């Protein structure tokens, strides 16, 4: 226990010296720059591994806490969907997101980021999505009519 106290006291002393002594601070920073330059690749690789592990760990914890879905349940859902998005049926570039009903909190399917974002922007409203689909159909029909009109003008 005595060594722990000594270490704490020594660390406190070093922190105080670093804060107050500009020459010491610059010397420490120069030493750290040299060490970082010498081991840059190792440091970056270690940081990437740690960052990825942290993100994955946080992801599984969040899925469990927010949606009540474990890692095994998530992987089973991915397998049931054939590894594709529940709406566009395309294989995802990044992990599929859990889609859920905001009213009941019931998990529905796994979606790619784009499809999940569309549902979010439409506030899960089927009327708004239907209106958007009708709008796109009408715009496509108008574009086709304009194309046909242009062809008739070119070909007398």
TAZI-V403051 format. One record per residue. N is the residue number from 1. OMEGA is omega in whole degrees, -180 to 180 (none if undefined). Layout:
# TAZI-V403051
<<N OMEGA> <N OMEGA>>
This chain:
# TAZI-V403051
<<1 -179> <2 -179> <3 178> <4 178> <5 180> <6 179> <7 178> <8 179> <9 -180> <10 179> <11 179> <12 179> <13 180> <14 178> <15 179> <16 179> <17 179> <18 -178> <19 -172> <20 -174> <21 -176> <22 -180> <23 178> <24 -180> <25 179> <26 179> <27 179> <28 180> <29 178> <30 178> <31 -180> <32 177> <33 179> <34 -180> <35 180> <36 180> <37 -178> <38 -175> <39 -173> <40 -178> <41 179> <42 -179> <43 -180> <44 180> <45 179> <46 179> <47 178> <48 179> <49 -179> <50 -179> <51 179> <52 180> <53 179> <54 -180> <55 180> <56 179> <57 179> <58 -179> <59 -178> <60 178> <61 -179> <62 178> <63 -179> <64 -175> <65 -173> <66 -174> <67 -178> <68 -178> <69 178> <70 179> <71 -180> <72 179> <73 178> <74 -179> <75 176> <76 177> <77 178> <78 180> <79 178> <80 -180> <81 -180> <82 178> <83 -179> <84 178> <85 -180> <86 -179> <87 -174> <88 177> <89 177> <90 176> <91 -174> <92 174> <93 178> <94 -177> <95 178> <96 -179> <97 179> <98 175> <99 -179> <100 176> <101 -178> <102 -180> <103 -175> <104 -176> <105 180> <106 178> <107 -179> <108 -179> <109 174> <110 -177> <111 172> <112 -176> <113 -178> <114 -179> <115 179> <116 179> <117 178> <118 179> <119 180> <120 180> <121 179> <122 179> <123 179> <124 -177> <125 -179> <126 179> <127 179> <128 178> <129 178> <130 178> <131 179> <132 179> <133 178> <134 179> <135 180> <136 177> <137 -180> <138 179> <139 178> <140 179> <141 179> <142 179> <143 178> <144 179> <145 178> <146 179> <147 178> <148 179> <149 179> <150 179> <151 -179> <152 179> <153 -179> <154 -178> <155 -179> <156 none>>
